[in-house]
Structure formats: C-alpha cells, structure tokens
Amino acid sequence: MILSCMANLLVDIQQKQREIELHLNDLETLYQELGRSVSIVAQTAEIEYALDEFTLYSKELEKLEKAQKEYEQLATFIQQMDDRSRKIKQIEQDKRALEKPKQQAFSELGAIAYEAYGSDSLAIHIQEVCRPYFAEHQQKTQRVEARLSQAKGSLRQKMLRLSKASLRRQLLPLLIQAGSALMSIGCEQDLELEKKPALQGQLLHLKEREAELSKELELHKSAIAKLQSQEVQSPKARLEQCNIQVKQVKRTYERAASAYGQALYESLPDDVNANLIGQKALMLIDQITLHKKRMLAIEAEIQTLQNYIKAQELEAQVDLERQKIDHLKQQIDSYNRQIAHVSASIQNKQKQIEELRANRGVNING
C-alpha cells in the first residue's frame, strides 16, 4: 500500500517537473520577445538598463541579418535560374509542338506552289525558290507518266505505276521543305491563298506564334546568361552552407536576445512605464512574472511531495528498526533461556562433583 502510494507521488512529481520545463521554455521565448521588443525602442531612445547585454544582442542581430541576406540572395538567384530554365524547357516544348501543324501547313503551301510550278504560273522569284525542290521531281514524274501512257504490257504498266506511287511518297517532304523555304523569306503572300483563307490564317498564326516563342526564348536565355555572369559557384551547395550558418547564428542570436530580456526583467524598476520600454514590453513582463510565480508554486508543491515521500521513507525505516528491536528481544529471551539452561546444567554438575568428592573421603578413612 505504501509502495503504491509512493509510486503515485513520484508520478505526480514527474508531471509537475514537466510543467516546470514547459514554463522554462515559455520563459525563454518571453525573454527573447522582451529583448527584441525593448531593442526596437532602444534604437531611438536611451534605456540605461542591461547595456552590456544590449550591445551583445545588437552584434548578434547584425550577424543574423547579414547571414539571412546572403541566404535570401542565393535562394533568389537559384529560384530565378530554376524559373528561367523551366520556362526555356516549356518554350522549347511549345516550339516542338508547332512542328506538326507547321509541316501540315507547309505541305499545303508547298502543294499550291507545286501545282503553280507545274503550270509555269509562278512569279520568277518564287520559281527560283521552288526549283531545287520541284524541278527534278516533276521531270521524273513527267517521264514516268509519258512511259505509262505508251506502255503495252501489264507488267510494264504495273512497274511504272509503282514508280509513280513512289514519286508521290517522295513528294510530301519536298512540299514541306518548299513551303518552309517560302515562309522563311515571306513569299507565301505571293501565292494565290485567297481561295484557302483557313490556310492563310493558319500560316499567319504559326508565324506569329513562332516569332513570339522565339522572342520569349531569347529573353529567358539572355536573363540566364546575365545570371551566370554573376559567377556564383555551386549555388545549391553554398545555399545549404548558408542555411546551416543561418541556423547557427540564429541560435546564438536567440540566446543573446533571451539574455538581454532576462537582464531587463531583473534590472528594470518595478514602477517602469510604457513610455520607457513600450506597452508590449510591459505585457511581456507581466507574463514572465506569472510564469515565475507559477513555477515557484509548482516547486513548492514538489517540495511538499518530496517531504511527504521522505517522511514515509523514514516511517518505513522506523517500522523496520522496530521490527529489528523485536527480533533482537526475541533473540535475547532465547539466549536468556539458553543461559538458564546452561547455568542449571553447571549447577547440577557442580553438585555431582561435590557428592563424588564427599564419597571419596569416606572411602579413604575406612
């Protein structure tokens, strides 16, 4: 029963010790906030308290701001590089996505030019552009068609038809190349596209979209080149180092802020007013006082419990010692009985000795 009661008391003490730890953590935070709050006022007004702690705090704050600035600059640099690189990849993907509709439009444009080339109705400058693509193909096609019109045997006709089909398959890439060439020098408007307004609109859209993407791509590449010219070596590795440094400096800064806040709390007069340190600082001081009072109360409760446990331990020891006394008394009684028994035995033996000696004297005289 006593052991169970003591175990419960120990659990209560541990719970109260955890409460004290929470209050200590809260106090650390409140001291930091108090130090930061008063430091803002101290930048514009003289506060003649905890001056050494304020000087140390100011130095650590300057180190922290410098470390954070370096980290933010590197983070911004890396973010810009990543954003630009992502945008470039997206633009290049968008440009690749234009290839299929471009080839379709170029093939249609090339087909119009091919038909006009065959009828010799192209303007001279367009004809010059198209000749490398169409001249040989049209000559081959004309020869095959001429032979096909004169062919007599079915096998010969079949062979010529296969040749003609092969020439048709070869025509598509030529149409695309010719259409692309015409678009690249802006000659598409010299063809008769009025009958195909959809193609005209598609070509205009593709041209404008490609120009837009190319311009945007150039802007991003120029921006990346400018960023790279800043000569930031291994930026991501440096960013990680800066992050570690910021954390280290921040811990030192927080300790300095806490030390400054604690020094202020212990040195400021009881009648300090908001005009000197600000209303927020007064509220923080009140909160710190409440936490400290609560901690003192908990510590007193812990001391009471510890005293109670100690008293119970002493009572248990007293009970054990009393039991020991009782045991010793029982041993004494046992020893006394043994002594009495031995004494009686001694007396009996002495009586026998006396009787034996008396009998011996009688025998001698007789």
LINZIJO-V632182 format. One record per residue. N is the residue number from 0. RES is the residue in three letters. PHI is phi in degrees with one decimal (NA if undefined). PSI is psi in whole degrees, -180 to 180 (none if undefined). D_CENTER is the distance of its C-alpha to the mean C-alpha in Angstrom with 1 decimal. Layout:
# LINZIJO-V632182
n res phi psi d_center
N RES PHI PSI D_CENTER
N RES PHI PSI D_CENTER
This chain:
# LINZIJO-V632182
n res phi psi d_center
0 MET NA -46 51.9
1 ILE -65.1 -42 51.2
2 LEU -61.3 -42 48.4
3 SER -63.5 -42 46.7
4 CYS -64.6 -42 47.1
5 MET -65.4 -38 45.7
6 ALA -61.5 -43 42.6
7 ASN -63.4 -39 42.0
8 LEU -65.4 -40 42.4
9 LEU -63.8 -39 39.9
10 VAL -62.2 -42 37.3
11 ASP -61.1 -43 38.1
12 ILE -62.7 -44 37.6
13 GLN -61.9 -41 34.2
14 GLN -62.4 -42 33.1
15 LYS -69.9 -34 34.5
16 GLN -65.9 -37 32.8
17 ARG -65.5 -37 29.4
18 GLU -61.7 -41 30.4
19 ILE -63.5 -41 31.2
20 GLU -60.3 -41 27.7
21 LEU -63.6 -42 26.2
22 HIS -63.7 -39 28.7
23 LEU -63.9 -42 27.9
24 ASN -62.7 -43 24.2
25 ASP -63.6 -40 25.4
26 LEU -62.6 -41 27.8
27 GLU -59.2 -44 25.3
28 THR -65.7 -43 23.4
29 LEU -66.1 -39 26.8
30 TYR -62.0 -42 28.0
31 GLN -61.9 -46 25.0
32 GLU -63.4 -39 25.6
33 LEU -64.0 -45 29.3
34 GLY -60.7 -45 28.9
35 ARG -64.7 -42 26.8
36 SER -63.4 -47 29.3
37 VAL -71.0 -31 32.4
38 SER -63.0 -33 31.1
39 ILE -64.8 -42 31.0
40 VAL -68.1 -38 34.7
41 ALA -66.7 -17 35.5
42 GLN -73.0 -23 34.7
43 THR -118.6 -11 37.7
44 ALA -139.7 152 39.9
45 GLU -80.6 126 41.2
46 ILE -123.3 106 40.0
47 GLU -87.2 48 41.9
48 TYR -136.2 141 39.9
49 ALA 51.8 47 37.4
50 LEU -66.8 -41 37.8
51 ASP -62.6 -44 36.6
52 GLU -65.2 -35 33.3
53 PHE -66.6 -40 32.9
54 THR -62.9 -45 33.5
55 LEU -63.9 -43 30.9
56 TYR -59.7 -44 28.4
57 SER -61.8 -40 29.2
58 LYS -65.6 -44 28.6
59 GLU -67.5 -35 25.2
60 LEU -63.5 -42 24.3
61 GLU -63.4 -42 25.5
62 LYS -62.4 -42 23.5
63 LEU -64.4 -45 20.2
64 GLU -62.5 -38 21.2
65 LYS -65.8 -45 22.0
66 ALA -64.8 -42 18.7
67 GLN -66.1 -38 16.7
68 LYS -64.1 -44 19.2
69 GLU -62.5 -42 18.8
70 TYR -63.2 -45 15.0
71 GLU -65.1 -38 15.6
72 GLN -64.1 -44 18.4
73 LEU -65.3 -42 16.6
74 ALA -62.1 -41 13.7
75 THR -64.1 -43 16.7
76 PHE -58.4 -49 18.6
77 ILE -64.8 -40 16.0
78 GLN -62.6 -42 15.5
79 GLN -64.5 -44 19.3
80 MET -61.7 -45 19.9
81 ASP -64.0 -43 17.7
82 ASP -62.1 -45 19.3
83 ARG -64.2 -44 22.7
84 SER -63.5 -41 22.3
85 ARG -63.2 -42 21.3
86 LYS -66.6 -40 24.3
87 ILE -62.1 -45 26.6
88 LYS -60.6 -40 25.9
89 GLN -66.3 -42 26.5
90 ILE -64.6 -44 29.7
91 GLU -62.4 -37 30.9
92 GLN -65.5 -42 30.3
93 ASP -63.3 -38 32.3
94 LYS -67.8 -39 35.0
95 ARG -65.3 -33 35.3
96 ALA -67.1 -21 35.7
97 LEU -77.9 -17 38.6
98 GLU -59.8 -44 40.5
99 LYS -65.1 -52 42.0
100 PRO -64.4 -29 43.4
101 LYS -65.0 -46 44.5
102 GLN -62.4 -38 46.4
103 GLN -64.4 -46 48.0
104 ALA -67.5 -41 49.0
105 PHE -64.3 -37 50.2
106 SER -65.2 -38 52.2
107 GLU -67.8 -42 53.9
108 LEU -64.3 -42 54.6
109 GLY -62.8 -36 55.9
110 ALA -64.6 -41 58.1
111 ILE -62.4 -44 59.7
112 ALA -65.6 -38 60.3
113 TYR -63.6 -43 61.6
114 GLU -65.3 -43 64.1
115 ALA -68.7 -34 65.3
116 TYR -64.1 -41 65.4
117 GLY -67.1 -31 67.7
118 SER -92.6 5 70.0
119 ASP 57.3 39 70.0
120 SER -111.1 13 69.0
121 LEU -85.3 151 66.0
122 ALA -64.2 154 66.1
123 ILE -58.8 -43 66.8
124 HIS -68.2 -31 63.4
125 ILE -75.3 -37 61.6
126 GLN -61.5 -39 64.0
127 GLU -64.0 -38 63.2
128 VAL -68.0 -39 59.4
129 CYS -82.4 -24 60.1
130 ARG -53.2 -47 62.8
131 PRO -60.1 -22 60.6
132 TYR -95.5 -36 58.9
133 PHE -103.8 -28 61.9
134 ALA -57.2 -56 65.1
135 GLU -63.7 -41 65.1
136 HIS -65.1 -42 63.7
137 GLN -67.4 -37 66.3
138 GLN -62.9 -45 69.1
139 LYS -62.6 -42 68.0
140 THR -63.8 -43 67.8
141 GLN -62.9 -39 71.3
142 ARG -66.1 -44 72.8
143 VAL -63.8 -43 71.4
144 GLU -64.9 -38 72.7
145 ALA -64.8 -44 76.0
146 ARG -65.0 -38 76.4
147 LEU -65.6 -36 75.3
148 SER -69.9 -22 78.0
149 GLN -104.0 -8 80.6
150 ALA -69.2 140 79.4
151 LYS -103.1 -48 81.9
152 GLY -76.7 150 80.5
153 SER -67.2 -36 77.7
154 LEU -65.6 -41 75.8
155 ARG -64.1 -43 76.0
156 GLN -61.6 -41 74.8
157 LYS -62.2 -43 71.9
158 MET -63.0 -41 70.8
159 LEU -69.5 -36 71.0
160 ARG -65.3 -39 69.0
161 LEU -63.0 -40 66.3
162 SER -63.4 -40 66.3
163 LYS -65.3 -40 66.1
164 ALA -64.5 -39 63.1
165 SER -63.0 -40 61.4
166 LEU -64.4 -36 62.1
167 ARG -64.6 -40 60.5
168 ARG -66.4 -34 57.3
169 GLN -72.7 -17 57.3
170 LEU -72.8 -37 57.7
171 LEU -56.2 -51 54.3
172 PRO -62.1 -30 52.3
173 LEU -67.6 -41 55.2
174 LEU -61.9 -43 54.9
175 ILE -63.1 -45 51.2
176 GLN -64.1 -42 51.8
177 ALA -65.6 -46 54.6
178 GLY -59.5 -41 52.7
179 SER -64.2 -42 49.8
180 ALA -63.0 -43 52.3
181 LEU -64.5 -42 54.0
182 MET -64.9 -39 50.8
183 SER -65.4 -27 49.6
184 ILE -107.6 7 52.8
185 GLY 72.9 28 53.1
186 CYS -94.0 2 56.3
187 GLU -64.3 -26 55.2
188 GLN -72.8 -16 57.0
189 ASP -82.3 -6 60.2
190 LEU -92.3 162 60.4
191 GLU -82.9 89 61.7
192 LEU -102.7 2 58.6
193 GLU -61.5 -29 60.2
194 LYS -78.0 -12 61.0
195 LYS -127.0 71 57.3
196 PRO -63.3 -30 55.4
197 ALA -64.3 -43 52.4
198 LEU -66.0 -41 52.1
199 GLN -60.0 -44 52.7
200 GLY -66.5 -39 49.8
201 GLN -64.6 -44 47.5
202 LEU -62.7 -41 48.3
203 LEU -64.8 -44 47.7
204 HIS -62.0 -45 44.4
205 LEU -63.6 -40 43.2
206 LYS -64.6 -46 44.4
207 GLU -67.2 -42 42.7
208 ARG -64.3 -42 39.4
209 GLU -66.5 -39 39.4
210 ALA -64.8 -41 40.3
211 GLU -62.4 -46 37.5
212 LEU -65.6 -40 34.9
213 SER -63.9 -41 36.4
214 LYS -64.7 -45 36.3
215 GLU -64.6 -40 32.7
216 LEU -62.3 -42 31.8
217 GLU -64.0 -38 33.7
218 LEU -62.3 -45 31.9
219 HIS -69.3 -39 28.4
220 LYS -65.2 -38 29.7
221 SER -64.8 -40 31.3
222 ALA -65.1 -41 28.2
223 ILE -65.0 -41 26.3
224 ALA -61.8 -39 29.2
225 LYS -66.6 -42 29.1
226 LEU -64.0 -42 25.4
227 GLN -65.7 -27 26.2
228 SER -69.3 -13 29.2
229 GLN -74.9 -7 27.0
230 GLU 56.0 50 26.6
231 VAL -88.6 109 23.0
232 GLN -82.5 132 22.9
233 SER 44.7 62 19.8
234 PRO -60.4 -38 17.5
235 LYS -70.3 -37 14.2
236 ALA -66.5 -41 15.3
237 ARG -65.6 -36 16.4
238 LEU -62.6 -42 13.2
239 GLU -63.8 -41 11.5
240 GLN -63.1 -42 14.7
241 CYS -63.3 -39 14.6
242 ASN -62.6 -43 11.2
243 ILE -62.8 -42 12.8
244 GLN -64.7 -41 16.0
245 VAL -59.7 -43 14.7
246 LYS -63.5 -41 13.5
247 GLN -65.8 -47 16.9
248 VAL -63.9 -37 18.9
249 LYS -63.9 -40 17.3
250 ARG -62.2 -43 18.4
251 THR -64.0 -41 21.8
252 TYR -62.9 -43 22.1
253 GLU -64.1 -37 21.4
254 ARG -64.7 -40 24.1
255 ALA -66.1 -40 26.4
256 ALA -64.7 -41 25.9
257 SER -65.8 -43 26.6
258 ALA -63.4 -40 29.6
259 TYR -66.2 -44 30.9
260 GLY -63.3 -42 30.6
261 GLN -65.5 -42 32.4
262 ALA -62.6 -40 35.1
263 LEU -62.4 -46 35.7
264 TYR -59.6 -40 36.0
265 GLU -81.7 -20 38.5
266 SER -107.5 -23 40.5
267 LEU -67.4 142 40.7
268 PRO -68.0 157 44.1
269 ASP -63.3 -29 44.3
270 ASP -95.7 22 45.8
271 VAL -61.6 144 43.1
272 ASN -119.6 171 42.7
273 ALA -66.5 -25 40.2
274 ASN -62.0 -29 42.1
275 LEU -86.8 -46 41.0
276 ILE -120.0 -5 37.3
277 GLY 95.9 152 36.4
278 GLN -65.6 -38 36.4
279 LYS -61.8 -41 32.7
280 ALA -62.6 -39 33.4
281 LEU -62.5 -42 36.3
282 MET -63.2 -40 34.3
283 LEU -65.6 -40 31.8
284 ILE -61.6 -42 34.7
285 ASP -61.9 -42 36.2
286 GLN -64.6 -41 33.0
287 ILE -61.0 -44 32.8
288 THR -60.7 -42 36.5
289 LEU -63.1 -43 36.0
290 HIS -63.5 -43 33.3
291 LYS -65.7 -41 35.5
292 LYS -62.2 -42 38.5
293 ARG -64.5 -39 36.7
294 MET -63.4 -42 35.6
295 LEU -62.4 -40 39.2
296 ALA -64.6 -43 40.4
297 ILE -66.0 -42 38.1
298 GLU -61.5 -39 39.1
299 ALA -64.3 -41 42.7
300 GLU -63.3 -41 42.2
301 ILE -62.9 -43 40.7
302 GLN -62.0 -41 43.7
303 THR -61.3 -45 46.0
304 LEU -64.0 -42 44.5
305 GLN -63.6 -40 44.6
306 ASN -63.1 -41 48.2
307 TYR -63.1 -43 49.1
308 ILE -62.8 -44 47.6
309 LYS -61.7 -42 49.5
310 ALA -62.5 -41 52.7
311 GLN -64.9 -39 52.2
312 GLU -62.5 -43 51.8
313 LEU -65.0 -41 54.9
314 GLU -60.9 -41 56.8
315 ALA -63.2 -40 55.9
316 GLN -64.8 -41 57.1
317 VAL -60.4 -44 60.3
318 ASP -59.7 -43 60.9
319 LEU -63.6 -42 60.4
320 GLU -68.4 -36 62.8
321 ARG -63.8 -41 65.3
322 GLN -62.3 -37 65.2
323 LYS -65.0 -42 65.7
324 ILE -61.0 -46 68.8
325 ASP -58.2 -41 70.1
326 HIS -64.5 -42 69.7
327 LEU -64.0 -41 71.4
328 LYS -60.6 -42 74.2
329 GLN -62.0 -39 74.6
330 GLN -65.0 -40 74.8
331 ILE -61.4 -46 77.4
332 ASP -58.2 -43 79.5
333 SER -63.4 -44 79.4
334 TYR -64.2 -40 80.3
335 ASN -61.2 -42 83.2
336 ARG -63.7 -41 84.5
337 GLN -63.2 -41 84.3
338 ILE -62.3 -44 86.1
339 ALA -61.2 -41 88.8
340 HIS -63.5 -45 89.3
341 VAL -65.4 -40 89.6
342 SER -61.8 -43 91.9
343 ALA -62.6 -39 94.1
344 SER -64.4 -40 94.2
345 ILE -63.7 -47 95.2
346 GLN -59.3 -43 97.9
347 ASN -62.3 -43 99.2
348 LYS -66.8 -40 99.4
349 GLN -62.8 -37 101.1
350 LYS -64.5 -41 103.7
351 GLN -64.6 -40 104.3
352 ILE -59.9 -46 104.8
353 GLU -62.4 -40 107.3
354 GLU -66.4 -40 109.2
355 LEU -64.3 -40 109.3
356 ARG -68.1 -38 110.6
357 ALA -64.9 -44 113.3
358 ASN -63.4 -34 114.6
359 ARG -66.2 -41 114.7
360 GLY -63.1 -38 117.1
361 VAL -65.4 -41 119.5
362 ASN -67.0 -36 119.7
363 ILE -67.9 -45 120.6
364 ASN -66.7 -36 123.4
365 GLY -73.4 none 124.9
